[in-house]
Amino acid sequence: MDKKILLLFGIFAIISVFIWISSAMIINPSFNFFKGALSQLGSSGANNPWVYNIGLIFTAVLLFIFAIGLLLYSKNKIEEVGSSFLMVAAIFLALIGIFHGGTYPHDFVSVYFFVQSGLSIIIWGLGLLFNNKKQGISILLIAFIAIGIAEIIKNFVSTAVIETFGTAVIGLFAVLMILFLKNRE
């Protein structure tokens, strides 16, 4: 498979997660996006919690494939580490679906997915500095601005809003990486 196609799996992952989460929200009309956490959609009290949980596992596979694409485009060890961190993040995303809300390791795997994803983005930004300072700085700025925004708003919005914001940042990273790496050989 062409490595350029592997990068498209970042877009597929973002589309996938929003389709699955939206579907879970539709079949759970009592879910309040502005008061709850997305994991409520996959907990035992939800209508058809498998929609959310299987959706996260499916999306994790797509994200992992995207991370493989990033690895194939890596030009230095730092970018390789960033790709590896994203692979681990994808595994934690799958674990969120396996250890759904209300189970013991759920809080850890869900927080660690976002921490690991953020670290991956920061590490990729650092790695990009060696090949294209402008691209590296833009990725690092996005990462640090997103972290700052999340820290500022976390006490004023629901967990679902923060999770959606974090997912959107990962999506932005995927889009930028496709644009940045499309001409890299």
N, C-alpha and C positions, 0 to 999 in steps of 0.2 A: 504494500500500500504506500502511496506517495505521502511523504511526511507533511506536505502542505495540507492534505486532507485531514491528517491527524489534528492539526491546529483547529480545524473547523469544529471539532468535537467540543471545544470550549463554548462555542455559540450554541451547539446542540444541547450542552449541559444546562446552560442558562434557560433556554427555551423549555427544556424538559422540566426543570424544577418549578418554573412558574406555572406550567400546565398542570402538573401534579398537585401543587399546593392550591391553585385556584379550584381544581376539581374537588379537592378535599374540603375547601371552604364552602363550595356550593352544596355539597351533601351534608354539611354541618352548619345550617343556617343560624344556629344559636351561638356560633363562634364569634367573638368580638375581637377583631383585629387590633383595635385600639386599647384593649384591656388585657388580652391574653398573650400566650406564647404559641408559636406555630406548632410546637410539639404536642399541644392539646389535641390537634387534629389526628395524631397517631396514637393517642393514649386509649386505654381500654374503654373509657366512657364515650368515645367518639363514634359517630355513625361510620361504619366501614373504615376503621382505622388503617386497614391494609392499603388503601389508596395512597395515603400519605407515606406510609412506611416503605411500600414497594417502590413508590416514586423516588424516594431518597436513595434507595439502593440502586435503582436503574440509573439515576443521575450520577451517582458515585462512579459507576462504570464509565460513563461518558467523560467525567472529569479526569479519571485516571488515564484514559486514552489521550486526552488533551495534554496531560502532564508528560506522557511518553513523547508526544510530538514536540513539546518544549525541550525535552531532553535531547532529542535528535537534532535540534537547532542550536543547542548549547555550544558556545565557543570557548568557555573557560570553566574551571572547577566550581566557581561561585554559581554560575548559571545552572550547572549540573546539580548542585546542592539545592538550589531553589526549585528545580523540577522534582527532585526527590521529596522535598518537603510537601509539594503539592500532591504527590502520589500518596503520601501518608495522610494528608488532609482528606483525600478522596476515600481512603479506608475509614477514617473517622466519620465521614458523611454516611457511609453505608452502615456503620455501627449505630448511628442515630436511629436509622430505620429498624435495626435489629433490636436495640435496647430502647424501645419507645418510652415516651413520657410515663412516669410512674414506676419505672424499673430502676434498680440501684445505680448502674453506671451511666444512666442517661445524661445527667447534668454534666458529668465529666466529658463524655464523648461529644456532646453538643458544643460546649465551650471550647474544647480542644480543637474541634473542626475549624472554628473561626480563628483561633490563635494560630494554628498551623497554617491556615490559608494566608493570614496576614504576614506571617514570617516568610512564607514562600514569595509573596509579592515584594517584600522588602529585600530579600536576598536576590531575587531576579533584578530588581532595580540597581542593587550594588554591582551585580555582574555586568549589567548593561553599561555601566560607567566606563568599563574598559574598552568597549567597542564603539559606543555612541553616547557621549556625555549627556546630550540633550534628551535622549530617550531614557537614560538611567535616571536623570534628575526628575523627569516628568513622572515616572513610575514611583519614585520615592516620595515626591510631593503628594501624589494621589494617596499613597499609603498613609503618610503622616497626617494629611488633612482629614482623611476618613477616620483615622483613630481619634483625632482631636474632636471631630464632630460627634462621634459616637460617645466619647467621654462627656461632652457637654450636654447632650440630649438624653442620656441614659436614665436620668432621674425624672424626666418629664414625659417620656413616651413609653409605650408598652414594649415588652420583650419582642413581640412579633414585628413591631416597627423597626427595632434595632436589627433583628435577624434579616429582615427584608433589605434594609440598608446595606448590611454586610454582604448579602448575596449580590446586590446590585454593584457593589465595588468589585467583587470577584468577576462579575460579568464585564465590567469596564476594563479590568485587567486583561481578560481574555480577548476582547475586541482590540485593545491596543497592541497586544502581543501578536495578533494576526497581522495587523498593519505594520508593525515594526519588523517582523521576521519574514514577511512575504518575499522580500528580495535578498534575504540572507542565504548564502549557499556555503 
